[in-house]
Amino acid sequence: MAHSDDEAQRSRWQRIYDVVRRIPPGRVATYGQVAALAGYPGHARHVGYALHALPDGTAVPWHRVVNAQGRISPRRSGRGWEIEQRMRLEQEGIPVGTGGRLSLQHYRWRA
């Protein structure tokens, strides 16, 4: 049974990663938006768990996912991920203000 649960989780995460890969450079999506587009409305935390599980150096553009208030939410603690996310977003032309906040009105991806 645990093996089946692991496969289900991997499948769920793969659907989440597929949505995140579709977010174009210069745009962001919220955790809740990604969850809904992946077929899991109301499960924004699953998106956070999936992004947290990504290996270093991944090609999945995890930095384009922000919280519902338009703020950076750390992918991992204690390793400078917030700084990296800010840098990646700013390199794509998305200004990140004080407290890691950006304008969802201007930069939200419309899928």
N, C-alpha and C positions, 0 to 999 in steps of 0.2 A: 504494500500500500504506500509506503514512504517513497518508493521509486516512482510510482505514478504521480504522487504529489510533487516531487522534484521536477518531473517532466512538465506538469501543468504550470508550475512556476516559471520554468524556462520558456515555455510557450507564451505565457502572459508577458514576461519581460521582453521577449522578442517582438511582440506586437507593440509594446511601448517604445522600444528602440527604433522600430520601423517608422513610427510617427515622429519621433525626435529627429531622425535623419531627414525628414521632409521639411523641417523648419529651415527656411532659406537664410543665408547670411544677412545680417542687418535686421533680423526679426527675432522676436522671442515668443514663447508660449508659456502659459501657466501650467503648473502641475495638474490642476483640475482639467484644463483644456486638453492636455495630452492624454489624461486618463479617459476622458469622454471620447476622443477620437480613436483611441485604441480599443474602445468597446467596454470600458469599465467606468461609466459615469459614477461620480461620487467616491471614487477611490484614488484620490490624489496621492495619498501616502504610498500606494503601490508604486507610483512613478518615482517617488523619492527613494524607496528601497531599491528599485531597479537601477537608478542612476548611481546610487551609492555602491552598488555591486560591480560597476564597470571597472575594468582594469586600467591601470595607468597607461597612457598612450593610446587610448581608444580612439577610433575614428568617429564614434557617435558624438555629435555636437551637444553634449550635456550642458554646456555653458549657456545655451539658448533657452533654458527652462528656468523660470523664476516663480516666486510665489504670487498669490492672488493680489497682493498689494504692490506688485511690481518691484519687489526687492530680491536681491540675491539671497539665496538660502544655501548655506554651506553644504557641499556634497560630502565632505569628510571634515572631521575636526582636527585642528592642530597642524595642518600641513600647508596652509596658505592657499587653500582652494578658493576662498573668497577673492583674494588678490588676483589669482589666475583667471577666475571667471570675469572679473571686472576688466582685466587687460584684454581678454579675448573679445568681450563685447565692445569695448572701445575701439579695438582694431577693426571691427566690423561697422564702425560708425555709430554705435549706440552709446551716448553719453550716460555715465552712471554717476549720480549725485551722492550727496551726503547720506550716510547710512546704507549705501548700496542700492539706492532707489533709482528706477528709471521710469520713463513715461510709457505705460501700457497703451495709452491713447495713440501715441505716435508709432510705437514699435511692435505692437502685438501682431502676430501672424494671423491672417484671416484664411483659414484652411478652406 
